[in-house]
Amino acid sequence: MSESFVEAITPRKENFSRWYTDVVLKGQLADYAPVRGCIVVRPAGYAIWEAIQAQLDARFKETGVENAYFPFLIPESIFSREAEHIEGFAPEVPWVTHAGEEELPERLALRPSSETIIGTMFARWIQSYRELPMLLNQWCSVIRWEKATFPFLRTSEFLWQEGHTCHATEEEARARALQMIEIYRDFIEEVLAIPVLAGLKSEREKFAGAVDTYTVEALMQDGRALQAGTSHYLGDGFARVLDITFLDQDSQLKFVHQSSWGVSHRLIGGLIMVHGDDRGLVLPPAVAPTQAVIVPIYKDKTRSWVLSEAQKLAERLRDAAIKVHLDDREAYTPGWKFNEWEMRGVPIRIEIGPRDLEKEQVMLVRRDNGTKEPTSQDGLASTISQRLEAIQENLYQKALKFREANTYQATTIAELSDIMSNHRGFVTAGWCGSDRCEQMIKEETGATIRCISWEENQPDLPCLCCEDTKGKPATFARAY
Amino acid sequence: MSESFVEAITPRKENFSRWYTDVVLKGQLADYAPVRGCIVVRPAGYAIWEAIQAQLDARFKETGVENAYFPFLIPESIFSREAEHIEGFAPEVPWVTHAGEEELPERLALRPSSETIIGTMFARWIQSYRELPMLLNQWCSVIRWEKATFPFLRTSEFLWQEGHTCHATEEEARARALQMIEIYRDFIEEVLAIPVLAGLKSEREKFAGAVDTYTVEALMQDGRALQAGTSHYLGDGFARVLDITFLDQDSQLKFVHQSSWGVSHRLIGGLIMVHGDDRGLVLPPAVAPTQAVIVPIYKDKTRSWVLSEAQKLAERLRDAAIKVHLDDREAYTPGWKFNEWEMRGVPIRIEIGPRDLEKEQVMLVRRDNGTKEPTSQDGLASTISQRLEAIQENLYQKALKFREANTYQATTIAELSDIMSNHRGFVTAGWCGSDRCEQMIKEETGATIRCISWEENQPDLPCLCCEDTKGKPATFARAY
């Protein structure tokens, strides 16, 4: 029975995307919904989202950001005010035309992002420099009617947060955009144990309506890149069309400068694709809703003894702030439970049976490397805390090594193309900065520019495409 | 300046609904959105919602409920499957017909409630009694295109939670519906300090598709009732049309029995209308995002001394788990700050100036009764904790007394009508149980049946309308 359970997941080498959907569906993280391109986020997946939310939210609030909630529906006249914004999003916006039997006087867009509706309110709320900076965020879902969808990574509706800020100066707004991309980087590396490259998007890849888009990019096990979070310096473009002005200390009426920034539930997809293995999900302890699962092993005679000891153990660990779950289900064998919790990525399994109890120990099994360690019950909470830290660090280091081993240089399109059609990965290569070369490279290799450095004084590197010697380094990859 | 600030709120006696919108708008709890019937929940309001969410969510999880997220859009073929459900909601459902330029093959409803979409997934996930009970909840927004809207109380989009459960038996599903209404009652009374009547809805007032709807009803200061939360026993009606079956232990294929239950951000409206006064909002400490605000009072010479002492004080209180905010804004006078924080309902104000510091004391001012108390800095955290508890209890008792003073008996329609056109309030009167009498009473008096007891063996009370001697007591009121 346990065998068949493990076999249910397609091996990564056989078919990576089937492996991924197996982990998502069989691990009950999500399911396909009966609405095109939409998923249901199931409790095992939503608990990860809650852990992400709680920790990111605390980091936002530490920097003065406050949460709010803005309407899901945006009147067309407001949504279409910023030309690039509407142009970028219009193809994937669902429209509401009727409520009940009544035809609405104006079509309403289902928000793909809330710059316009929030900007409209900023215009009403901001009068003078005293109200600045205004730092808002909302946790919500948005809709983008995508053609090709993939659970968590690209869905027609997705959960995310979107931060929107207004500042008196360009300098301050840019600093905020950078501060938020650093918060994302720090969170994704420290908590999700996923190393990321932070950089600037090219004109072609940037957010519709932004002056500059900062991004953090992660490398998946199949060598494809995942854009994990973005932060935009919006300039005063939205402010000009939405009339968001303030009376400055010098008595001049000025437009505000803005930033916006977001991460979505695709981070869960990233967790799966960076850390997962052929047994299923592998969760970093810092984001795992359950950090340790206790599986009691008993026969009829030893049942009540083992269960009562397991309960005591669970309480002791809970008191030590370890997120522990006791799996005391009667309908399943220990072997079945081992496999299920491995598939669900719980960092540590604690096996406890009569022989362990006699020796006053338990068996600790690490999900990340499979090591089994008979461990004294004495000081167990502190041993487990140490192991959790070790797992967190190991997962990060493993992912970092993988990225380093899969980062290449290319000097010709042929080289880049060769890498993209074989093992893939991140490729550093020169780019002249022109849209034309960027598009040609994409067409010939399937790779897009994931990011360029925002630091000045980058060394010259001849353009991969036009061989202009004044090119600068850019990171290319095929992306989700 | 401080005077004009207070005058900005319309007195309750002058115009209760204008007083309410003044508190909402000037207290920056919410603002009108440029979308019909929608509001923006601003940070001061959203922080209250976060406090409600956190505490309710913990109570749900203690009973085994897990969170998930289901699509916002429901295909018409699924939404219309349960006849009473679609009939009840259809008039206020917005429909999506197009995404971008593309016409959709089927109209999509914006969810007014998620029984049908969640039920469709239950049908897929539940195979046998082993998966039961299944206890899910989602925190989200829903859309009901209302004709008449009012901030927080009735808006076209609103924030809420909706719990949905499946059980093997009617008994278990009913017990869950009752358990949840008790959780709502307990939370609303203990945390929001709002006394509620719990009872059963009449056929006319119950949820579209439910067998029975349990409700908790609160009395506002203008004598109108507010339905504060509902919990439904759904029977197997949705299970039959959505085919949610399970193989029971006796090897029979059976339909599940269901419950669903929800509260929304109208609870914030209830908080305002129950506890507020002519100076603005009054928040119970258990749900106040800020429990105490420190207002430093200084002149140029004493500025740095007072501010540094105020900062130390804030840290000490924070360490004692008191939610404290230090208002060190330079652009506003202490008097202006007093009024602002009163308007925003912060339970305790702490004034600290040079004379207080010399005496090693601060001035504590209670929001609920205005008392000023010079208080030693020694043991201040514990003094404040005691005051917060006293405020919480005082608000509840005040609201309870108000409800008791505004609960009446009526034996004729004329009496009920008289009460409704004067002071209003809850009215206990007999009702024969017929829809006809219920409707006649509503037409003549404006009052609806808020709830009837779910306990059996209620005493006979002649029907207010038809004078049938076998009537049973019901609670009538005009409602929001």
Chai-1 contact restraints between the chains, C-beta under 6 A:
chainA,res_idxA,chainB,res_idxB,connection_type,confidence,min_distance_angstrom,max_distance_angstrom,comment,restraint_id
A,A33,B,P71,contact,1.0,0.0,6.0,A-B,restraint_1
A,P34,B,T120,contact,1.0,0.0,6.0,A-B,restraint_2
A,V35,B,P71,contact,1.0,0.0,6.0,A-B,restraint_3
A,V35,B,L73,contact,1.0,0.0,6.0,A-B,restraint_4
A,C38,B,P71,contact,1.0,0.0,6.0,A-B,restraint_5
A,V40,B,F70,contact,1.0,0.0,6.0,A-B,restraint_6
A,V40,B,M121,contact,1.0,0.0,6.0,A-B,restraint_7
A,V41,B,A68,contact,1.0,0.0,6.0,A-B,restraint_8
A,V41,B,Y69,contact,1.0,0.0,6.0,A-B,restraint_9
A,R42,B,A68,contact,1.0,0.0,6.0,A-B,restraint_10
A,P43,B,E66,contact,1.0,0.0,6.0,A-B,restraint_11
A,P43,B,A68,contact,1.0,0.0,6.0,A-B,restraint_12
A,Y46,B,N67,contact,1.0,0.0,6.0,A-B,restraint_13
A,Y46,B,A68,contact,1.0,0.0,6.0,A-B,restraint_14
A,Y46,B,Y69,contact,1.0,0.0,6.0,A-B,restraint_15
A,E66,B,P43,contact,1.0,0.0,6.0,A-B,restraint_16
A,N67,B,Y46,contact,1.0,0.0,6.0,A-B,restraint_17
A,A68,B,V41,contact,1.0,0.0,6.0,A-B,restraint_18
A,A68,B,R42,contact,1.0,0.0,6.0,A-B,restraint_19
A,A68,B,P43,contact,1.0,0.0,6.0,A-B,restraint_20
A,A68,B,Y46,contact,1.0,0.0,6.0,A-B,restraint_21
A,Y69,B,V41,contact,1.0,0.0,6.0,A-B,restraint_22
A,Y69,B,Y46,contact,1.0,0.0,6.0,A-B,restraint_23
A,F70,B,V40,contact,1.0,0.0,6.0,A-B,restraint_24
A,P71,B,A33,contact,1.0,0.0,6.0,A-B,restraint_25
A,P71,B,V35,contact,1.0,0.0,6.0,A-B,restraint_26
A,P71,B,C38,contact,1.0,0.0,6.0,A-B,restraint_27
A,P71,B,E157,contact,1.0,0.0,6.0,A-B,restraint_28
A,F72,B,E157,contact,1.0,0.0,6.0,A-B,restraint_29
A,L73,B,V35,contact,1.0,0.0,6.0,A-B,restraint_30
A,P91,B,G100,contact,1.0,0.0,6.0,A-B,restraint_31
A,E92,B,G100,contact,1.0,0.0,6.0,A-B,restraint_32
A,P94,B,V96,contact,1.0,0.0,6.0,A-B,restraint_33
A,P94,B,A99,contact,1.0,0.0,6.0,A-B,restraint_34
A,W95,B,H98,contact,1.0,0.0,6.0,A-B,restraint_35
A,V96,B,P94,contact,1.0,0.0,6.0,A-B,restraint_36
A,V96,B,V96,contact,1.0,0.0,6.0,A-B,restraint_37
A,T97,B,T97,contact,1.0,0.0,6.0,A-B,restraint_38
A,H98,B,W95,contact,1.0,0.0,6.0,A-B,restraint_39
A,A99,B,P94,contact,1.0,0.0,6.0,A-B,restraint_40
A,A99,B,W145,contact,1.0,0.0,6.0,A-B,restraint_41
A,G100,B,P91,contact,1.0,0.0,6.0,A-B,restraint_42
A,G100,B,E92,contact,1.0,0.0,6.0,A-B,restraint_43
A,T120,B,P34,contact,1.0,0.0,6.0,A-B,restraint_44
A,M121,B,V40,contact,1.0,0.0,6.0,A-B,restraint_45
A,R130,B,A331,contact,1.0,0.0,6.0,A-B,restraint_46
A,W145,B,A99,contact,1.0,0.0,6.0,A-B,restraint_47
A,E157,B,P71,contact,1.0,0.0,6.0,A-B,restraint_48
A,E157,B,F72,contact,1.0,0.0,6.0,A-B,restraint_49
A,A331,B,R130,contact,1.0,0.0,6.0,A-B,restraint_50
